Amino acid sequence: MIQPSRKPMGWERRYRELIELAKTMPAFPEPYRDEAHEVAGCEATVWLYLDCQDTQHITVRFDSVSRIVKGLLALIQAELDGHSAATVAHFDIDELFASYGLTQQLTPSRTNGLYNVSKVLKQRVAQYA
């Protein structure tokens, strides 16, 4: 996966970078593209797959029908995939988005959906932390 830039840049450039980042995500496991793995409360459909067999190295996978949302999910996935359940459980989405200069760039509905993704992610991994 390509590493996104944390350098300040305009929204149009960041938007293109996120779309390119989304294209580099590991494939989402097709059997988990179902209602049980769908994250409710998002405008665009989002799926979340977690493999918590090794609590020190959680596998985090996302997918979405929206290219920009998928790019934003790629940022979260890149930050958390392979880390411990405890790290995932204490993930701070505000800090992540601030570090990429996205805090003021996201629409309220997109921000709310991503907060919901973060909340569901933490809830699902909490029992392993």
N, C-alpha and C positions, 0 to 999 in steps of 0.2 A: 504494500500500500504506500502511495506517495505520502510524504509528510506535508501537511498544510503549513503555510507560512503564518507566523505569529506577528509579522510586521504589519504596521498600519497600512491599509489600502482602501480604495473606494469600494462601495457596495457592488458595483457592476463587476469589478475584477474579483472580489471575494465570491460573488455569486458563481462566476465561471470556475473558480478554483474549487468550490464545493461540488459543483456538478462533475468535474473531473475526478475529484476525490471519491465520489459515489461510485464511479465506474471501476475503481480499484478495490472495492470491498470484496472480501471472500464471499463465495456463493452462500446464500441463505439455504439451509437444509429444506428442500422442497416438502418433505412430509410435515413440517411444522408451520407451513403457510396455511393455518387453519384458525378457526374461531378461538380455540383454547390459547393460542399464542398471539392473538391480536390484542393490541393495547387500545382499550376503549378511551374515548375522550379526545381523540385527535381528529382534526379535519380530514387529513389524508390517512389512508389506511397504513398502519404500522404494525409489524410483527416483531416479536422479541423471542429469541431462543437463548437459553442458558444451559450450559453443561457445568454442573457443580460437583462432579464426582471427585475432583481434586480441588479441595477448598483453597489451596494455595495458588492455583492457576485456573481461574474461572474462564470458560469460553463464553464470550458475549457476541451474539450476532443479531443484527437488525436488518430489516428491509422495509421499503415503503414504495407506494405507487408514485409518489411525488419525487422528482429528481432533486429538488432543493432540500426537502426534508431528509431524503436519503443521504445527502451530503452532510447535513447537520448531524444525523445519526452516525455517520462515519467518524466524525470528530469524537463523539462519545465512545464509540467502539474502539477507536485507536487509543484512547486514553485508558480504557478499562480492560480490554481483552488481555487475558493472560495474567491478570493481577489476582490478589487474594480476595476472598469473599469479604473480609473486613475492609479492604480498600474500596471495593465496589459499594459496600453498605454506607460508607462515609463520603461518597462522591459528592462534590459540590458543583452543580451545573452552572451556577452563577459565576463561579471562579473560572470555569472552563471557557464560557462565552466571553467573559471580560478579557481573558488572555488572548483571544482571537479578535477582539474589537467588535464583537457581535451584539453586545448588550443593547445598544441603541439602534441597531440595524434591523432587528427582528420585529415583525408585526405582533401585536398582542395575542392574536389567535394562535400564531405559530409558537410564540413563547409559552403560552398556556399548554399547548399540546406537548411540547418538549419537557416542560415541568412534569406533566403527567407521565411521560415516558420514564423520566428519572425516578419518580415516585414508585411506579410499578416495578422498575428494575430493582430498586432498593428493597421493596417488600418481598419480591421473589427470592432475593439472595440473603435476606436477613436471617433465615433459619440456619444458614451455613456459616455465618460470621462468628 
